[in-house]
Amino acid sequence: MSQFWKAWEERKRSQKQRKLDKHSLKSMESIPETRLSSSLQDNLSLFEAQLGNSDDFVIRRFQVKSGQEAAILFIEGMVDREIINNYIIRSMTSTNLSMTGPEVNELESTNQLRQAIRNILTGNSVLLLDGQDTAYLNNTCGWDRRGVEEPKTESVVRGPRDGFSETLTVNSALIRTRLKDPNLHLKHFVVGQRTQTDVHVMHIQGIAHQPIVQEIYRRIESINIDAILESGYIEQIIQDRRWSPFPQIQNTERPDKVVANLLEGKVAILVDGTPFALIAPAVISQFYQSPEDYYERFYIATFIRLIRATSVIIALLLPSLYIAFSSFHPEMIPSRLLIAMAAGRSTVPFPSVVEAIIMEMAIEILREASVRLPGPIGPTIGIVGALVVGEAAVSAGLVSPIMVIIVALTTIGSFATPSYSAAIAIRMLRFPLMILAGMFGLYGIMLFLIIILIHLASLKSFGVPYMTPFSPVNLLGLRDYIIRAPLNWMKNRPAMFHPEDEKRSKGGWRS
């Protein structure tokens, strides 16, 4: 009997190992660290063993003018055929180049099979020559790319109009063109066992706090996942508290916003294939600020920030306050308003909490539907749908007119938040707040707000308290919290990020 169980366990182990071996053959780490040989045919056999089953893997064999055999390897659709045909193959077949001379030796090269294959899979081409154990790497990337366009999610009235694209090198260049600092440091990572996604981590040496930089490096290096398709993958993996509804890493499409944060001592993370860059560490105040706050005069920026703060309060509290007042505290409502509310609710068959949840869910469904519809139709359907549904619901006596006004104000208030990830957190928290208001009135609202504040006070982003400079209090940091002080008052960088160079200006500002 014991031999039976031993045989059964051995069979299960062998099946599991075969399954692991089957999957490992498809990842980059499974490619052996093999050195190339001096035989062209042997080298081609090595490449074919790894990529030969794919129909878009192309091997072009030719003979250079001196008679030496050569081959160029690439993935169809990822390279520029004109460069390969006119500038590589034609020049090598028509010009008597010395294949061991400086013309070829100046190219980037490798003698490792894995590195050569990775270059092929990233859109480069590999040149092999008979008699040489070296693969020459050619930058022949030529797939279609989206150009630099205005950001779709972070439009501003005053400010630059260029935004990131899906090309990593272009995004890094957009930052470099604005920040011509030799201390701007870039570190390259490759994340994702199968996607082999390129990631750039940028910070300014001498400003960014090195323990924060090293912690970000450590978390990115420890990522063990097969695919990174967007920067959101990295954001979810490296953030401190994964169960919190509040974002702990900021994302943006704007190069000017990234540069401004780099100058404050933060770190930028760029991911190939997405126009959204990540900024870490992050505090709650920066999600409700816009780049144009610093392009306008300080009193205009302060006024706009106060409007945003009011909008956040409306988006979070207005429906629950209506429920609490109408259900538990009608004595706090002015008499004339109470009579108007009672008249409007006379035909409504639901309690106010059910009424509010139905309307809020209808608006959320309309909002999500308008996003998924084709571009020209989406906003129109969203507006018309909200008007039609609201008017029909009032006419049918399902909701009161004042509830339609409250839901409309709540929706408009949520759109005033510059960051989508911060706005969605407020939208999510609104529903439990309405339920507690329907159960306990103002007591339920206060209890939930206290829980939210305790949670926010406990959050950290790479060691930086999430509520700073409000908690712990930093009086200098409050100059750029809700009120935006004049620029000549903000001579120091935010102390919350522990910048190594604390001064923004060495010689002072003009008064």
N, C-alpha and C positions, 0 to 999 in steps of 0.2 A: 504493500500500500504506500509505503514511504517512497519507493522508487517511482511509483506512478505520479505522486505529487512533485517529485524532483523533475521528472520528465516534462510534466505539464508546465512548471515554472520555467524550465529551460526553453521550452517552446515559446512561451510568452515573451521571454527576454529576447530571443532571436527575432521574433516578429517585431518587437519594439525597436530593436537595433536596425532591422531592415527598413523600417519606416523612417527612422532618423536618417539613415544613410541615403534613402531616396530623396528626402527633402534637402539634405545638406549638399547634394550634388548640384542644386540650383542656386546656391548662394555664392557670393564672391569669395568668402573665406574658404570654400571647398576647393578653389583652384590652387593647385600646389605651387609652392615657391620654387619653381623650376627655372634654371638658367637656360637661356637659349644656346643652341649649338651653332657651329659655323656652317652647317649644311642647310641650305634653303628648304629642301624637301622635308627634312626632319622638323624644322621650325613650323612649316605649314601644317604638318601632321599634328603638332601640338595645338595649334590654333583651331584646326578642324575638329579635334577631339572635344574641345570646349564649346565651340560656336558653330560647328559645321552642320548641325541639324536645322538651323534656322535659315529659311529661304532668303531673308534680306541681308545675310552675311555674304559679302562680295570679296572675292580674291581675284585681282587683276595681275596676271603674270606678263612680264615683258622683258625685253633685253636692252640694256643700255648700249650706247654706241661702241663702247670698248669691248662688247661681247659678254659682259657679266650678266648673269641671270638675276632678276629682281622681281619683287611682287609687292603690291600695295593692297592693304586690307582695310575695309571700312564697312559700316552699316548703311545700307541704302536708305535714303530719305533724311539722314542726319548730317550729311556732308554736302559741300558745294562741289558738284561735278565739274564745273568750269575750272576751279582751282586745281583739282586732281588731274584733269585732262591737259589743260593748257600750261600750267605752271610747274607741275611735277613730272608727269609722264613724258610730255613733249620735250621739256628741257633736258631730261635725262637721256632720251633717245636720239636727240638731234645735236647735243653738245657733248664734246669729248671731255667729260668731267672725270676727275680722279676720284674714285669711290673711297679712297682712303685719305684724301686730301682735306684741306680746311673747309671746302665747300659743304661737305657732308658732316664733318666732325663738329661744326658749329651748331648743328641742329640739336634739340633736346633728344636724349636717347636713354634707353634702358636695356639691361640684359635679363630682366625678370619677366616671366610670362604673365604673372598676375597684373603687374603694372601696365603692361602693354595692352592686355585685354580690357582693363578698366578705361584706358584712353579710347579704345575703340567704342566702348559702350557709352561714353560721354560725347561722342560726335567727332572725335579726331580720327585721323587715319594713321596707319602704321606702315612704314616702309622697311622691307627686309631685303638684304643683299646676300647673294651666295658667297660664301667664304668669310662672312662676318657674323659674330655671335651677338650682334647689337640690333635692336629695333629702333628706328628713327621715328619720332613722334611729330606729326604735322598738324598744325591747327587749321583744320579744314571744316569746322562747324558751319552748317549752312541751312539749318531748318528755319522755318518761318517764325518770326518773333513779333510780339506786339510792341509797338513803339511807346515812347514816353508820352503819356496822356494825363489829363487832369484827374485827380483822385475822385472816385465816384461817391465815397462815403464821408469825406471830410472836406467839403467845399467851403471856401471862405470868401468873404466880400473883398478883403484886402490881403494880398499875400501872393506867393508864387503859385503857378498853375501846373507845375510838373509833379508827377507822382511816380512811384515805383512801378516797375513792370515785372514780368515773370522771369527775367534774365538776371542771374546773380551778379555777373560782372558789371552790367549796366547799373544796377542798384548801388553797388560799391562805388562806382564812378560818380554817381549823383551826389553821394556824400562827400567824396574827395574834392569835387569841384567847389563845394561850399566851405569845406574845412581844410584849408591848405596848411596843415600843421604837420611837421615831420614826426611829431610824437603820436599821431593817430596810428594805433597799432591794430593789425588785422591778423586773426588766427583762423586757420582753415581746419574744418572737421569734415569727416565723411560719416554720415549717420544713416542707418537703415541697412540691414544685411543684404537685402535684395534690391532696393531702389538705389542704394549708394548715393544718397542725396548730399550735395555739397552745402555746407553751412559756414558762414563767415561770422565771427564774433569780433566786434570792433569796440575799442575804448581808447581814451586818450591817456597815454602814459604820463604820469606826473599829476594827473587830476583824479582819475578813478581810484577808489580804494582797492588796493591789491587783494585783500582777503575776499572781497565781494567778487572780483574778477576770477580769482582762482576757484571759488565755490561754483560759479557759473560754468567754468571749464570742467570741473569735476562732474557736475550733474549731466552735462552734455556727453562727456566721455562714457558715463555709466549707462547711457540709453541702450537698451538691448531690445530692439524691435525690428521686424523685417522690412517695414516701409515707413517713410516719412513723406507724405504727399502734400503737406501744407505746414506752415509755421504753427498752426494750432495744435498739431501733434506734439511738438516740442514744448509748447506752452503748458499743455496739460500734464506732461510728464515731469517737468522740472519745477513746477510751482510748489509752494510750501504746503498749502491746505487744499486738497483736491475736492473736498466736499463743500467748500464755501461757495455761495452763489456770487460773491464779489470777485471780480478779476484781480489777480495779484501781479500780473504782467501786462503791460500795455501793448497794444498793437496799433500800427499806423501805416498809412500809405504815403505819408508826406516826408520827403527828405529833410526839409527845413525843421520839422519837428524832431527828427532823429538827431540832427546836428545840435539843436538847442539842448536836448537831453544829454548828449555826450559832453557838452560843455559844463553841465552841472555835475558830472562825475558818474553818470550812469553808463550802462553797457547796452549796445545794440546787437541784436541777433538777426542776421539775414539768411533766408532759406531759399535755395534755388527752386524755381517753379511757382513762386507766389509773390504777389506785390505787397504783402503785409509783413513789415518788420516788427520785431519784438523789442521792447524797452524794459530793462530790469535794473535795479529794483523799482517798484512802483508804490506810490501812496495814494490814498483815496482822492485827494484834492486834484491830482493831475488828470483824472478821468472827466472832470467837469470844467476843464480849461481848454481853450482853443489857441492855436498859434497866433491868430490875429489879435489876441488879447495884448500881445507885446508889440504889434504893429500900429495900434491906435494909441491915442493919449490916455494917460492913466485913469482919468475920471470917466472916460467913455468905457474903458475896459472894466472898471469897477462896477459901473451901472449894468453892463451886460452880464457880468458874473452874478450880481444880485438877482437879476431876472432868471438866470439859470437855476440858482439856488431855490428861488420861489417855485419854479417849474418842477423841480425835484420833489419839493414838499407837496405840491398839488398832485403830482402823479402818484405819490405813495399814499397820501392820507385822505384825499378828498372823498372817495367812495365810502371808506370806512367811517369817516366822520359823519357823513349823511346817514349811514345805517345806525350809528350809535345815537345820534340826536333824535332821529325819527322813531326809533324803537324804545330807547331807554331814557332819554333826557329831553322830552319835548318842551319842558318848562324853560329850557335854555334858548329856544327859538323865538324870535319876535312874533307877536300875535298875528300880525297881518301875513307874514311869511308862512306861519303855521297853518293859517286858514287856506292859503293858496296851495300849500302842499297837500293838505287833507282833501281839497277839492280835486286835485290832480290824481290822487291815489284812490279816489272813491270807487273806481271801477276796476282797480288792479286786484287780481285774485291771489297774488303772492305776497309774502312778507318782503320787507325792503331788502333783506340780505339775499334772498333768492332772485329778486328783481335785479339787483346790482350784479350778481354773478352771471346771470343770463346775458345781460347787456355787455358786460366786460368780455365774456367768452365770444359773443358774436363779433365784437370789434377785433379781438385777437385773431379770429378765423378770417375775417375780411382782410386784416393787415397781412397775414401770412399768404393768403390767396393772391393779393395784389403784388407781392414780391415774386411769386412763381409765374405769374402771367407774363406774356410778352411785353417788352419795354413800353411801347406807346399805349398799350391797353391797360396795364397794371394800375397806374395812378388814377385813371379815369374810373375804372371799375371800383377801386377802393373808395373814392369820394362818392360816386353815385350810389354804390351799394350801401354805404353808411347812411346816406340821406334817405334812401328808399326803405331800408330796414327800420330805421328809427321812426320815420313817419308812419309806416305801416303798423309798427308795434304800438305806437301811441293811439292810432285810430282804432286798433283792435282792443284797446284797453288792457294790454299785457304789461305795459310799463307806463310810468307817469312822465309828463313832459320834463319835469325837473331832473329826473334820472337821465334823460337823454342829454341834457345840458351838462350834467356832472360827468358823464362818460366822455363827452366830447372834450371838455376841459382837461380831463385826465389824459386822454390820448394825445392832445396837443402838447401838454406838459412833458410827456415822455419823449416827444420828438425834439425837445429843446436841449437834451443832453448830447454833447458832441461825440461821446463814445458809445457805440452800439452795445458792447459787452457790459458797460455799466448800466445802460438803460434797460437791458433785458433783465438784469438783476432786480431792479425796481419793479418791473412789470410782474415778475414771479412772486416777489414778496407781497404784492398788493392783495393776492387772493387769500393767503392765510390771515392777513390783517383784516380783511372783510369778514371772514368766518368768525374770528375772535370778537370783532365788533358786534356781530349779530348774536353772539352768545353772552358776552359780558359788558357790552357797551364801552364807555371810555376806559374802564378798568382793563379790559382786554387789549385795547389799543396801547395803553401805557405799558402793560406787561410785555407786549411783543416788541415795542420800541426799546425797552430796557434790554431785552434779550439781544436785539440787533446791535445795540451799542456795546454790550459786553463782548459779543462776537467780534466786532470791528476792533475793539481795543486789544483783543488777544491775537489778532492776525499780524503776521510779519511777512515781509517780502525780502528774502535773502538777508535776514537779520535786521532789516529796517522796520520799525513799528509802522503799521499801516495807517494809523491816525495822526502821525506827526505832520505838522508841528503843533497840532491841537492837543494831542496826548501821546507822549509827554510834551508839555508846553515848551515851545521855543519862540520867544518873542520876536526875534529877527525873522524867523521863518513865516510868522503871521503876516509879514508885509506882502507876501505873495500867496495868500491862501484864498480867501474870498475877495478881500480888498487887494487890488494891485497897486502897490506904491509906485511913485515915479522911478524911472530907471536909475537916476543918479543917487537914489537912496539904497539901492540893492547892490552894494559894492562887493558883498561876499556871496560865495556860492552856498546853496542850501546845506546847512551843517548836518542834516539828517542822513545824508549819503556819505559822510566822512571824507570829503574831498581832500586829497593831499595838498593841492594848491587852493587855499581858501579864498584868495582874492580874485575877483573878476578883473579889476583894474589896478595896476600898480601905481599909476600916476594920478589917480583920482578922476572925478567926472567934472565936466563943466557945469557950473551952477545955472 
